[in-house]
Amino acid sequence: MIKKIGGKYTVVGEHRTKKGALRRFGAYATLAGAKERLRQVEFFKYRTRGK
C-alpha cells in the first residue's frame, strides 16, 4: 500500500511487524515512482523459489 508520509509517497507493507511498525519499502517523490516500486514488491511476493 502507498501512504503519504512527510511529503513523500512511501510504499509500506499491509501487515505490521511484531513491534507494531509498518515495514517500509522506500519513499518516492512521485506517486508514479511509488506505484512502480509497489509493482516490483508484489511481483516478488508471489514468486516461487528456484526449481
N, C-alpha and C positions, 0 to 999 in steps of 0.2 A: 504494500500500500504506500501511497505517497502522501506526506504531510508537509506543510509549510512551517519550518522551524527557523527562527532567526533570519527571516528574509530569504531563505533558500529552500528549494524543494528537496526534501530528504526522503530517500527510499528506506522504509522500515519494515521489519517483519510483522506478521499478523499476530504472533504469539509473544508473550513476554518471557524474559529469562527467569531463572529461579529467584533472582534478586528483585524482580519486578520491573526491570527496564526493558524498553523496546530495543531489539537488535537493529542497528543502523547499517545500511549497505552503501552509504555515500550521500553527499549533499551536492546539489547541482544548481546553477544559476537559472536555468530554464526548465520549464515543465517538460519540454521535448527531451532534454538530456536525462531527466529523471525517468521518463517513460521508457527510454531505450535501456537504461540500467535495470529497471524492473523486468523488462522482457528477458534480459540475459539471466537474471536471477531465477525467473520462472522456468526457463529452459533447462538449467542445470538442476533445478529442484526435482524434476521428474525423470531425469536421465538415469539410465541404469549403469551400474559399474561394470567395466570390462566384460569380455566374453571368455 
